[in-house]
Amino acid sequence: QVQLVESGGGLVQAGGSLRLSCAASGRTFSSYTMGWFRQAPRKERDFVSAISWNGYTTYYADSVKGRFTISRDNAKNTVYLQMNSLKPEDTAVYYCATTWRFMEFTTLANDYNYWGQGTQVTVSS
């Protein structure tokens, strides 16, 4: 059974930084794309970023491009999301997720079938 456990959320002032981590277990981590999504109160879950199984390909939502960086350490079965220049509108629960697609890159939420429990990020103005 695939398990994803996020950590690193918290309260930060606007302009600050946080780094989220997601530890994965249950299958060969290095064979699957990993993604980050977020859900703000009373809004739908949105795509934030994704990284291919080998780390060679990354993709970002326009709203975070240039501020967030996704990375992964396949030796540690962990994916990271470095968030800089945070804004109040980044406030949300952030979810780590992975896809069922073997060695395929995808940003479609419907392709992600394993999800973490989420970690709260709150950015104060």
C-alpha positions in Angstrom: 0.0 0.0 0.0 1.4 3.4 -1.0 1.7 5.9 1.8 2.5 9.6 1.5 3.3 11.7 4.6 3.7 15.4 4.2 5.4 17.7 6.7 6.8 21.2 6.8 3.6 23.3 6.8 3.0 26.2 9.2 2.4 29.9 9.6 4.6 32.3 7.9 4.5 36.0 7.1 4.1 37.2 3.5 7.4 37.2 1.7 8.6 34.3 3.8 9.6 30.8 2.9 8.6 27.2 3.8 9.8 23.9 2.5 7.3 21.0 2.4 8.4 17.4 2.4 6.6 14.3 1.4 7.9 10.9 2.4 6.7 8.0 0.3 6.6 4.3 0.9 5.0 1.2 -0.4 6.3 0.9 -4.0 9.3 1.9 -6.1 9.4 5.6 -5.6 11.8 6.3 -8.4 9.4 5.0 -11.1 6.5 7.5 -10.6 5.8 11.1 -11.1 5.1 13.1 -7.9 2.9 16.1 -7.6 1.8 18.8 -5.2 -1.8 20.2 -5.1 -3.5 22.6 -2.8 -6.9 23.4 -1.6 -7.9 26.7 -0.1 -11.1 27.1 2.0 -14.3 26.9 -0.1 -12.3 26.3 -3.3 -11.5 23.2 -5.4 -8.2 21.4 -5.2 -5.7 22.9 -7.6 -2.5 21.7 -9.2 0.7 23.3 -8.0 3.6 21.4 -9.4 4.8 18.0 -10.6 8.2 16.3 -11.1 8.9 13.3 -13.3 10.1 10.0 -11.8 13.7 10.8 -12.7 13.6 14.5 -11.8 14.3 15.7 -15.3 10.9 17.2 -16.0 9.1 19.7 -13.8 6.0 21.8 -14.3 4.4 24.6 -12.3 1.1 26.3 -12.1 1.4 29.9 -13.4 0.4 31.2 -9.9 3.6 29.8 -8.4 6.1 29.8 -11.3 9.3 31.6 -10.3 8.5 31.3 -6.6 8.1 27.6 -5.9 10.6 24.8 -6.7 9.9 21.1 -6.7 12.6 18.5 -6.3 13.0 14.9 -5.3 15.6 12.6 -3.7 14.9 9.1 -4.9 17.5 7.7 -2.5 15.3 9.1 0.4 11.9 8.4 -1.3 11.1 12.0 -0.7 9.7 14.9 -2.7 10.1 18.5 -1.7 8.4 21.8 -2.4 10.4 24.9 -1.7 8.1 27.9 -1.4 9.6 31.4 -1.5 8.1 34.8 -1.6 4.9 33.5 -0.1 1.7 35.4 -0.5 -1.5 35.3 1.5 -3.3 33.7 -1.5 -0.9 30.7 -1.1 -2.8 29.9 2.1 -4.2 26.3 1.7 -3.9 22.7 2.6 -1.1 21.3 0.5 -1.3 17.7 -0.6 1.4 15.4 -2.0 0.2 12.9 -4.6 1.5 10.3 -7.0 0.1 8.7 -10.1 -0.6 5.1 -11.2 1.1 5.9 -14.5 4.4 4.0 -14.6 7.2 6.3 -15.8 4.9 8.8 -17.3 4.7 12.5 -16.6 1.3 13.9 -15.9 -0.2 17.0 -14.3 -3.8 15.8 -14.4 -5.4 15.4 -11.0 -7.4 12.4 -12.2 -4.2 10.6 -12.9 -3.1 10.8 -9.3 -4.6 8.1 -7.2 -2.5 8.2 -4.0 -2.7 11.2 -1.8 -1.2 12.3 1.5 -3.2 13.7 4.4 -2.2 17.3 3.7 -0.3 19.9 5.5 -1.6 23.4 6.3 0.2 26.4 5.0 -1.0 29.8 6.3 0.6 33.0 5.0 -0.3 36.1 7.0 -0.3 39.6 5.5 
